[in-house]
Amino acid sequence: MFSSFRLSMTWMHTWVGLVLGYVLMVCFFFGALSVFDREIDRWAIPETRFEPQTLPSYDTMLRPIFEQMQPSRESLEEASARIGGKTPEFTPAAGFGAYTTHRDPVLELYSEYHVTNNPADPHDHVYGYATIDPRTGRQLPDDQLKIGSEFFYPLHFSLHFEWLDIGYWLVGIAALVMLAALVSGVVIHRKIFREFFTFRPNKQTQRSALDLHNLTGVVGLPFHFFFALTGLIVFAGIYFPVGHTMLEPVHELHEQREAAAKGLAFDPAGVPAPIASVDAMVEEAKRRWAARDMSGEVGYLGVTHVGDANSYVSVYRAGTDRVTLTGQGIHFNATTGAVILEEPSPSAVEGITDFMTGLHLQHFRHWMLRWLYVMGGLAGCACIATGFIFFVEKRKRQHAKAGVSGARWADAMAVTAVTGMVIAAVAILVGNRLLPAGLADRGVWEERIFWFAWLAALLHAAWRSAPVQQARIAPAWREQCWAIAVLAVAAVLLNWITTGDHLIRTIGEGYWPVAGVDLSLLVSAAIAAFAARKLRLRELTATQPAGRTVDTAAEAAHA
């Protein structure tokens, strides 16, 4: 089919990159935003604009809140679907959990309840959720959308297509193909070291786009490779769910034996029993961590088999001082407060898995490294975007002469995946500040604004891409850049108007979570405005030479 291995790699790199590049743009862009998801949450929910807190007292604050929690409406609806539409019947709370990080001012609470009328699954559960202010115990409204951690973050790995886990599979396929694209990119670029230092922004669009594509691909190659690889590792259980399909009985037996080996009861005893002071257990866990030179705050606190003689309390350390994701837990007998198990250091295999997962999820405390993650993610976006542009620029004259519209629609999709995606991301922030605070299902309306804005960008791109059929630059790029600039400035102004937190105030008080989001929006607006002006100059000065625009081996590699 191809005269050489290099040409076959070029074909794969071009077409597979085009088809799945749209998915990868979403993964990279919203993955970059997710590095600061908690800071975006604080910007979006002004009631959470205070400093992160340590875990409050379980005995005096958390226990009464847990006891008042109920399963969420969404969890009950899902359980009803599992049992044929019947109303789920459930026991009192069987488990409690509290989770926080060094960047969370609020505290996430979880409760678990056994469903008693699902004969097909005796271990079926429903769950309750609450977010509280750990300073006072006040519960925050549950209809407020945490835009960073509940929308942008899952969007980058699930696309919010949750039916049959389709979104997870699309992202997984895209990540796997991306690994192949990275390898094929190295194969087809013979002068890869020179491309590390080559960027000619004042050349024709096709040449500049190829230079920037090569540059961002080479610079970000290690970052892009390990993020695609570790992303696949994180969700390996979804892609290979043998523990919940063919080997489900074995998987359940393994869990039972593992719990028995640790001395932790897998099932409740059915005998009521009181719970000792959890606060005392937390202090003991901290003392033991300090003795192992692992002093730190609690990241997760869980109570299993609540109110039962087999109940136990698990305390995990927040892993802010290391890349590895999870801290070694200490488990206590909930009735007596005695230590059941202090988990040892992980094995070599477990340690590697935890390290790779932690490397991807970056829960550690290192602000400079976080920004490098953001830059790496945006470099991936630039690499994919310039690949789109090069694809269109290389073919639009040929398609114009032949009277076909392939380049036009490829360009429209590229505009939607690049500038349209940014418009949607900024539009949800604008909507967050414009929607009334007491609006019912406010979070749902914010999500609708995001999707409607992205749909509007798609329609606009399809409409304004017509000049591509005459081998000209589509004005959709420029116009959507101006839209990004206007929306980003509007978001900053609306934050000031609705909360009083303007930049002078937030910077003066050193409150960088909100100041950082505002500054990022203003920088984005400046970049978008600059890009719009440059695009306008390109439109005015663009020429259509009869010959090839880029006559180099690099272009031949992308043929």
C-alpha positions as CSV (number, residue, x, y, z in Angstrom):
1,M,0.0,0.0,0.0
2,F,2.8,2.4,0.9
3,S,6.3,2.5,-0.6
4,S,8.0,2.8,2.8
5,F,7.4,2.4,6.5
6,R,7.8,6.1,7.0
7,L,5.0,6.9,4.6
8,S,2.7,4.4,6.3
9,M,3.5,6.1,9.6
10,T,2.7,9.5,8.0
11,W,-0.7,8.3,6.9
12,M,-1.6,7.0,10.3
13,H,-0.3,10.1,12.0
14,T,-2.3,12.4,9.8
15,W,-5.7,10.7,9.6
16,V,-5.9,9.1,13.0
17,G,-4.7,12.4,14.5
18,L,-7.4,14.3,12.6
19,V,-10.2,11.9,13.6
20,L,-9.4,11.6,17.3
21,G,-7.7,15.0,17.7
22,Y,-11.1,16.5,18.6
23,V,-11.4,14.2,21.6
24,L,-7.7,14.8,22.6
25,M,-8.3,18.6,22.5
26,V,-11.0,18.2,25.1
27,C,-8.8,15.9,27.2
28,F,-5.8,18.2,27.1
29,F,-7.6,21.5,27.6
30,F,-9.9,20.5,30.4
31,G,-7.1,18.4,31.9
32,A,-5.0,21.5,32.1
33,L,-7.9,23.4,33.8
34,S,-8.4,20.5,36.2
35,V,-4.9,21.1,37.6
36,F,-6.6,24.1,39.4
37,D,-10.1,22.6,39.7
38,R,-10.4,23.5,43.4
39,E,-9.4,27.1,42.7
40,I,-12.0,27.3,39.9
41,D,-14.6,25.9,42.4
42,R,-13.8,28.8,44.8
43,W,-14.2,31.3,42.1
44,A,-17.6,29.8,41.0
45,I,-19.0,29.5,44.6
46,P,-18.2,32.7,46.6
47,E,-19.4,31.1,49.8
48,T,-16.2,28.9,49.7
49,R,-13.8,31.8,49.4
50,F,-11.8,31.1,52.6
51,E,-8.6,29.4,53.4
52,P,-8.4,25.5,53.4
53,Q,-9.2,24.0,56.8
54,T,-8.1,20.9,58.6
55,L,-10.5,18.1,59.3
56,P,-13.0,19.2,62.0
57,S,-14.0,17.2,65.0
58,Y,-16.0,14.1,64.1
59,D,-17.4,13.7,67.6
60,T,-18.9,17.2,67.9
61,M,-19.4,18.4,64.3
62,L,-19.4,15.6,61.7
63,R,-21.3,12.9,63.5
64,P,-24.6,14.9,63.9
65,I,-24.4,15.9,60.2
66,F,-23.8,12.3,59.1
67,E,-26.7,11.1,61.1
68,Q,-29.0,13.6,59.3
69,M,-27.9,12.7,55.8
70,Q,-30.1,10.8,53.4
71,P,-29.5,9.2,50.0
72,S,-29.4,11.7,47.1
73,R,-32.2,11.9,44.6
74,E,-29.9,10.8,41.7
75,S,-28.6,7.8,43.6
76,L,-32.2,6.7,44.4
77,E,-33.2,7.1,40.8
78,E,-30.3,5.0,39.6
79,A,-31.1,2.3,42.2
80,S,-34.8,2.3,41.1
81,A,-33.7,1.6,37.5
82,R,-31.6,-1.3,38.7
83,I,-34.5,-2.9,40.5
84,G,-37.1,-2.5,37.7
85,G,-38.6,0.8,38.6
86,K,-39.5,0.0,42.2
87,T,-38.8,2.4,45.0
88,P,-35.5,1.4,46.7
89,E,-35.8,0.4,50.3
90,F,-32.6,1.0,52.3
91,T,-31.2,0.5,55.8
92,P,-29.9,3.2,58.1
93,A,-26.5,4.5,57.1
94,A,-23.9,1.7,56.9
95,G,-20.9,3.9,56.2
96,F,-19.6,7.4,56.5
97,G,-16.7,9.2,54.8
98,A,-15.1,12.6,54.8
99,Y,-12.6,13.8,52.2
100,T,-10.5,16.9,51.8
101,T,-7.2,18.1,50.3
102,H,-4.8,20.9,51.0
103,R,-6.6,23.0,48.4
104,D,-10.1,22.4,49.6
105,P,-11.7,25.0,51.9
106,V,-14.9,22.9,52.1
107,L,-15.3,19.3,53.2
108,E,-16.9,16.6,51.2
109,L,-19.1,14.1,53.1
110,Y,-20.4,10.7,51.9
111,S,-22.9,8.3,53.4
112,E,-23.7,4.7,52.3
113,Y,-26.9,2.7,52.7
114,H,-27.7,-0.9,51.9
115,V,-30.6,-1.5,49.4
116,T,-32.7,-4.3,50.8
117,N,-35.1,-5.0,47.9
118,N,-32.7,-5.9,45.1
119,P,-32.6,-9.7,45.1
120,A,-30.2,-9.7,42.1
121,D,-27.5,-7.9,44.0
122,P,-27.5,-8.3,47.8
123,H,-24.6,-5.8,48.1
124,D,-26.4,-3.0,46.3
125,H,-26.0,0.5,47.8
126,V,-27.2,4.0,47.5
127,Y,-25.3,7.1,48.6
128,G,-25.7,10.5,50.1
129,Y,-23.5,13.5,49.6
130,A,-23.0,16.8,51.3
131,T,-20.6,19.7,51.2
132,I,-20.1,21.7,54.4
133,D,-18.1,24.6,55.7
134,P,-15.7,22.9,58.2
135,R,-15.5,26.1,60.3
136,T,-19.2,26.0,61.2
137,G,-20.7,22.8,59.9
138,R,-23.1,24.8,57.7
139,Q,-24.2,22.7,54.7
140,L,-23.8,24.4,51.3
141,P,-26.7,24.3,48.8
142,D,-26.5,21.1,46.8
143,D,-27.6,22.7,43.5
144,Q,-24.4,24.7,43.1
145,L,-22.1,23.3,40.5
146,K,-18.5,22.9,41.4
147,I,-17.4,23.9,37.9
148,G,-13.8,22.9,38.3
149,S,-14.0,19.5,40.1
150,E,-17.5,18.4,39.1
151,F,-17.7,19.6,35.5
152,F,-14.3,20.4,33.9
153,Y,-12.4,17.6,35.7
154,P,-14.7,14.7,34.7
155,L,-15.2,16.2,31.2
156,H,-11.5,15.6,30.4
157,F,-11.8,11.8,31.0
158,S,-15.5,11.0,30.4
159,L,-16.7,13.7,28.0
160,H,-19.9,13.5,30.2
161,F,-21.0,10.6,28.0
162,E,-21.8,8.3,30.9
163,W,-24.2,5.9,29.1
164,L,-22.5,2.5,28.9
165,D,-19.2,4.4,29.8
166,I,-19.0,5.5,26.2
167,G,-17.1,8.6,27.1
168,Y,-14.5,6.7,29.0
169,W,-14.0,4.4,26.1
170,L,-13.7,7.2,23.6
171,V,-11.0,8.9,25.7
172,G,-9.2,5.6,26.3
173,I,-9.1,4.9,22.5
174,A,-7.9,8.4,21.9
175,A,-5.2,8.0,24.5
176,L,-4.1,4.7,23.0
177,V,-4.0,6.2,19.5
178,M,-2.2,9.2,20.8
179,L,0.7,6.9,22.0
180,A,0.8,5.6,18.5
181,A,0.7,9.1,17.0
182,L,3.6,10.1,19.2
183,V,5.7,7.2,18.0
184,S,4.8,7.7,14.4
185,G,5.5,11.5,14.8
186,V,9.1,10.6,15.9
187,V,9.4,8.2,12.9
188,I,8.3,10.7,10.3
189,H,10.4,13.6,11.6
190,R,14.0,12.9,10.6
191,K,15.4,16.2,11.9
192,I,13.5,16.2,15.2
193,F,16.4,17.9,17.1
194,R,16.4,20.8,14.6
195,E,12.7,21.2,14.9
196,F,13.1,21.8,18.7
197,F,14.7,25.2,17.7
198,T,12.6,26.1,14.6
199,F,9.7,28.4,14.6
200,R,9.0,31.0,11.9
201,P,5.9,32.9,12.8
202,N,6.1,35.4,10.0
203,K,6.1,32.8,7.3
204,Q,2.9,31.7,5.5
205,T,0.2,30.1,7.6
206,Q,1.0,26.6,6.4
207,R,4.7,26.9,7.3
208,S,4.2,28.6,10.7
209,A,1.5,26.0,11.7
210,L,3.9,23.1,10.8
211,D,6.7,24.7,12.7
212,L,4.6,25.3,15.8
213,H,3.1,21.8,15.5
214,N,6.6,20.2,15.4
215,L,7.9,22.5,18.2
216,T,5.1,21.8,20.7
217,G,5.1,18.1,19.8
218,V,8.9,17.8,20.4
219,V,9.0,19.9,23.6
220,G,6.0,18.2,25.1
221,L,6.8,14.7,24.0
222,P,7.7,13.2,27.4
223,F,4.8,15.0,29.1
224,H,2.3,13.9,26.4
225,F,3.5,10.3,26.5
226,F,3.4,9.8,30.3
227,F,0.0,11.5,30.6
228,A,-1.6,9.3,27.9
229,L,0.0,6.2,29.5
230,T,-0.9,7.1,33.1
231,G,-4.4,8.0,32.1
232,L,-4.9,4.5,30.6
233,I,-3.5,3.0,33.9
234,V,-5.9,5.0,36.0
235,F,-8.9,3.7,34.1
236,A,-7.6,0.2,33.4
237,G,-10.4,-1.2,35.6
238,I,-13.0,0.2,33.2
239,Y,-11.2,-0.9,30.0
240,F,-10.5,-4.4,31.4
241,P,-13.3,-5.0,34.0
242,V,-12.6,-8.7,34.5
243,G,-13.1,-8.2,38.3
244,H,-16.7,-7.3,37.7
245,T,-17.5,-9.6,34.7
246,M,-15.8,-13.0,34.1
247,L,-14.0,-13.1,37.5
248,E,-16.6,-11.4,39.6
249,P,-17.0,-14.4,42.1
250,V,-13.2,-14.6,42.4
251,H,-12.9,-10.8,42.8
252,E,-15.5,-10.9,45.6
253,L,-13.8,-13.8,47.3
254,H,-10.4,-12.0,47.0
255,E,-11.9,-8.9,48.7
256,Q,-13.3,-11.1,51.6
257,R,-10.0,-12.8,52.1
258,E,-8.0,-9.6,51.9
259,A,-10.3,-8.0,54.5
260,A,-9.9,-11.1,56.8
261,A,-6.1,-11.0,56.4
262,K,-6.1,-7.3,57.5
263,G,-8.5,-8.1,60.4
264,L,-11.2,-5.9,58.9
265,A,-14.8,-7.3,58.9
266,F,-16.2,-7.6,55.4
267,D,-19.8,-7.9,56.5
268,P,-21.6,-6.5,59.6
269,A,-22.2,-8.7,62.5
270,G,-25.8,-7.6,62.9
271,V,-25.2,-6.8,66.6
272,P,-25.6,-3.1,67.6
273,A,-22.6,-1.5,69.3
274,P,-21.7,2.1,70.2
275,I,-18.8,4.0,68.7
276,A,-15.9,5.3,70.7
277,S,-14.3,8.7,70.3
278,V,-13.2,9.1,66.6
279,D,-11.3,12.2,67.5
280,A,-9.1,10.2,69.8
281,M,-8.4,7.7,66.9
282,V,-7.5,10.6,64.6
283,E,-5.0,11.9,67.2
284,E,-3.5,8.4,67.6
285,A,-3.1,8.1,63.8
286,K,-1.3,11.4,63.6
287,R,1.0,10.3,66.5
288,R,1.8,7.1,64.6
289,W,2.5,8.9,61.4
290,A,4.8,11.3,63.2
291,A,6.7,8.4,64.7
292,R,7.3,7.1,61.2
293,D,8.4,10.6,60.1
294,M,5.2,11.0,58.0
295,S,3.5,13.8,59.9
296,G,0.6,15.4,58.2
297,E,-3.1,16.1,58.2
298,V,-5.9,13.7,57.6
299,G,-7.1,13.4,54.0
300,Y,-9.8,10.8,54.3
301,L,-11.8,9.6,57.3
302,G,-14.2,6.6,56.9
303,V,-16.5,4.7,59.2
304,T,-17.5,1.2,58.0
305,H,-20.5,-0.8,59.3
306,V,-21.8,2.1,61.4
307,G,-23.4,1.2,64.7
308,D,-22.4,-2.5,64.3
309,A,-20.1,-4.6,66.5
310,N,-17.9,-5.2,63.4
311,S,-17.6,-1.4,62.7
312,Y,-14.1,0.0,62.1
313,V,-12.7,3.5,61.5
314,S,-10.1,4.1,58.8
315,V,-7.9,7.2,58.8
316,Y,-5.7,8.1,55.8
317,R,-3.1,10.7,55.6
318,A,-3.3,13.5,53.0
319,G,-0.5,12.8,50.5
320,T,0.6,16.4,50.0
321,D,4.3,15.8,50.4
322,R,4.7,13.1,47.8
323,V,3.7,12.0,44.3
324,T,2.2,8.7,45.4
325,L,-1.6,9.0,45.6
326,T,-2.7,7.3,48.8
327,G,-1.4,7.4,52.3
328,Q,-1.0,4.3,54.4
329,G,-4.2,4.0,56.4
330,I,-4.6,3.1,60.0
331,H,-7.7,1.2,61.0
332,F,-9.3,1.2,64.4
333,N,-12.0,-0.9,66.1
334,A,-14.8,1.6,66.2
335,T,-16.2,0.3,69.5
336,T,-13.0,0.1,71.6
337,G,-10.7,2.5,69.7
338,A,-7.9,-0.1,69.5
339,V,-5.7,-0.2,66.5
340,I,-6.6,-3.1,64.2
341,L,-4.0,-2.5,61.5
342,E,-1.4,0.0,60.6
343,E,-0.9,-0.5,56.8
344,P,2.7,-1.2,55.9
345,S,4.5,0.4,53.0
346,P,3.2,-0.8,49.6
347,S,4.9,-3.5,47.7
348,A,7.0,-2.7,44.6
349,V,4.1,-3.3,42.2
350,E,1.6,-1.3,44.4
351,G,4.1,1.4,44.8
352,I,4.6,1.8,41.1
353,T,0.9,1.8,40.5
354,D,0.3,4.4,43.2
355,F,3.2,6.5,41.9
356,M,1.9,6.5,38.3
357,T,-1.6,7.3,39.5
358,G,-0.4,10.1,41.7
359,L,1.8,11.5,38.9
360,H,-1.4,11.9,36.8
361,L,-3.7,13.2,39.5
362,Q,-1.1,15.5,41.1
363,H,-2.5,15.8,44.6
364,F,0.8,16.9,45.9
365,R,1.7,20.4,47.1
366,H,4.0,21.9,44.5
367,W,2.8,25.1,42.8
368,M,5.5,25.4,40.2
369,L,5.0,21.8,39.1
370,R,1.3,22.4,38.8
371,W,2.0,25.3,36.4
372,L,4.3,23.1,34.4
373,Y,1.4,20.6,34.1
374,V,-0.8,23.4,32.8
375,M,1.8,24.5,30.3
376,G,2.3,20.8,29.2
377,G,-1.5,20.5,28.7
378,L,-1.7,23.7,26.7
379,A,1.3,22.7,24.6
380,G,-0.7,19.5,23.7
381,C,-3.6,21.7,22.7
382,A,-1.3,23.9,20.6
383,C,0.2,20.8,18.9
384,I,-3.3,19.4,18.0
385,A,-4.7,22.8,16.9
386,T,-1.7,23.5,14.6
387,G,-2.1,20.0,13.2
388,F,-5.7,20.8,12.3
389,I,-4.6,24.1,10.7
390,F,-1.8,22.5,8.7
391,F,-4.2,19.8,7.5
392,V,-6.6,22.4,6.2
393,E,-4.0,24.7,4.7
394,K,-2.3,21.9,2.8
395,R,-5.5,20.8,1.2
396,K,-7.8,23.8,0.8
397,R,-6.4,25.0,-2.6
398,Q,-6.6,21.5,-4.0
399,H,-10.1,21.2,-2.7
400,A,-11.1,24.6,-4.0
401,K,-9.9,23.7,-7.5
402,A,-11.7,20.4,-7.4
403,G,-14.9,22.0,-6.1
404,V,-15.1,19.7,-3.0
405,S,-15.8,20.9,0.5
406,G,-13.7,18.6,2.7
407,A,-11.3,21.2,3.8
408,R,-14.1,23.6,4.7
409,W,-15.8,21.1,7.1
410,A,-12.5,20.0,8.5
411,D,-11.8,23.7,9.3
412,A,-15.2,24.2,10.8
413,M,-14.7,21.2,13.1
414,A,-11.2,22.6,14.0
415,V,-12.6,26.0,14.9
416,T,-15.3,24.3,17.1
417,A,-12.7,22.1,18.8
418,V,-10.3,24.9,19.5
419,T,-11.8,28.4,19.9
420,G,-15.4,27.0,20.3
421,M,-14.3,24.9,23.3
422,V,-12.7,27.9,25.0
423,I,-15.8,30.0,24.4
424,A,-17.9,27.3,26.1
425,A,-15.5,27.2,29.1
426,V,-15.5,30.9,29.6
427,A,-19.3,31.2,28.9
428,I,-20.1,28.8,31.8
429,L,-18.1,31.2,34.1
430,V,-20.1,34.2,32.8
431,G,-23.3,32.3,33.3
432,N,-22.2,31.4,36.8
433,R,-22.0,35.0,37.8
434,L,-25.2,36.1,35.9
435,L,-27.6,33.4,37.1
436,P,-29.7,34.3,40.2
437,A,-28.3,32.7,43.4
438,G,-31.7,31.3,44.3
439,L,-32.5,29.8,40.9
440,A,-33.7,26.2,41.2
441,D,-31.3,23.6,39.6
442,R,-28.8,26.4,39.1
443,G,-26.0,24.0,38.4
444,V,-28.0,22.4,35.6
445,W,-28.5,25.8,34.0
446,E,-24.8,26.4,34.1
447,E,-24.2,23.2,32.3
448,R,-26.8,24.1,29.7
449,I,-25.0,27.4,29.1
450,F,-21.8,25.5,28.4
451,W,-23.3,23.2,25.9
452,F,-25.4,25.9,24.2
453,A,-22.4,28.1,23.9
454,W,-20.4,25.3,22.3
455,L,-23.3,24.4,20.0
456,A,-23.5,28.1,18.9
457,A,-19.7,28.1,18.2
458,L,-20.2,25.0,16.0
459,L,-23.0,26.6,14.0
460,H,-21.0,29.8,13.7
461,A,-18.0,27.9,12.5
462,A,-20.0,26.0,9.9
463,W,-21.5,29.3,8.6
464,R,-18.4,31.3,8.6
465,S,-16.1,28.7,7.1
466,A,-17.4,29.2,3.6
467,P,-14.3,31.2,2.4
468,V,-12.2,28.0,2.9
469,Q,-13.9,26.7,-0.3
470,Q,-12.2,29.7,-2.1
471,A,-8.9,28.8,-0.5
472,R,-9.1,31.7,1.9
473,I,-8.8,31.9,5.7
474,A,-12.1,31.4,7.5
475,P,-13.1,34.5,9.5
476,A,-14.6,32.2,12.1
477,W,-11.2,31.9,13.8
478,R,-10.9,35.6,14.2
479,E,-14.5,36.2,15.3
480,Q,-14.4,33.5,17.9
481,C,-11.1,34.8,19.2
482,W,-12.8,38.2,19.8
483,A,-15.7,36.3,21.5
484,I,-13.2,34.7,23.9
485,A,-11.7,38.1,24.7
486,V,-15.0,39.7,25.4
487,L,-16.4,36.8,27.5
488,A,-13.2,36.5,29.5
489,V,-13.1,40.2,30.4
490,A,-16.9,40.0,31.2
491,A,-16.3,37.1,33.6
492,V,-13.7,39.2,35.5
493,L,-15.9,42.2,35.7
494,L,-19.0,40.2,36.7
495,N,-16.9,38.6,39.5
496,W,-16.1,42.1,40.7
497,I,-19.7,43.3,40.5
498,T,-21.3,40.3,42.1
499,T,-18.8,39.6,44.9
500,G,-16.7,42.7,45.3
501,D,-13.6,40.6,44.9
502,H,-11.7,42.7,42.3
503,L,-8.0,42.0,41.5
504,I,-6.6,44.8,43.7
505,R,-8.4,43.3,46.7
506,T,-7.6,39.6,46.0
507,I,-4.0,40.3,45.2
508,G,-3.6,42.6,48.1
509,E,-5.0,40.0,50.5
510,G,-2.9,37.3,48.9
511,Y,-6.0,35.3,48.0
512,W,-4.5,33.7,44.9
513,P,-7.2,31.1,44.1
514,V,-9.6,33.8,43.0
515,A,-7.0,36.3,41.8
516,G,-5.3,33.5,39.8
517,V,-8.6,32.7,37.9
518,D,-9.2,36.4,37.2
519,L,-5.6,36.9,36.0
520,S,-5.8,33.7,33.8
521,L,-9.0,35.1,32.2
522,L,-7.4,38.4,31.5
523,V,-4.3,36.7,30.0
524,S,-6.6,34.6,27.9
525,A,-8.4,37.7,26.7
526,A,-5.1,39.4,25.7
527,I,-3.9,36.3,23.8
528,A,-7.2,35.9,22.1
529,A,-7.3,39.6,21.1
530,F,-3.7,39.4,19.8
531,A,-4.5,36.3,17.8
532,A,-7.6,38.0,16.3
533,R,-5.5,40.9,15.2
534,K,-2.9,38.7,13.7
535,L,-5.5,36.6,11.9
536,R,-7.0,39.8,10.5
537,L,-3.6,40.7,9.0
538,R,-3.3,37.2,7.6
539,E,-6.7,37.6,6.0
540,L,-5.7,40.9,4.4
541,T,-2.3,39.8,3.2
542,A,-3.0,36.2,2.3
543,T,-2.0,35.2,-1.2
544,Q,-2.6,32.0,-3.1
545,P,0.6,31.2,-5.0
546,A,0.4,28.6,-7.7
547,G,3.2,26.6,-6.3
548,R,3.6,24.7,-3.1
549,T,3.7,26.9,0.0
550,V,6.0,24.6,2.0
551,D,8.4,22.6,0.0
552,T,10.3,20.8,2.7
553,A,10.9,17.2,3.8
554,A,8.7,18.0,6.8
555,E,5.7,18.7,4.7
556,A,6.4,15.7,2.5
557,A,6.2,13.7,5.7
558,H,2.7,15.0,6.3
559,A,1.5,14.4,2.7
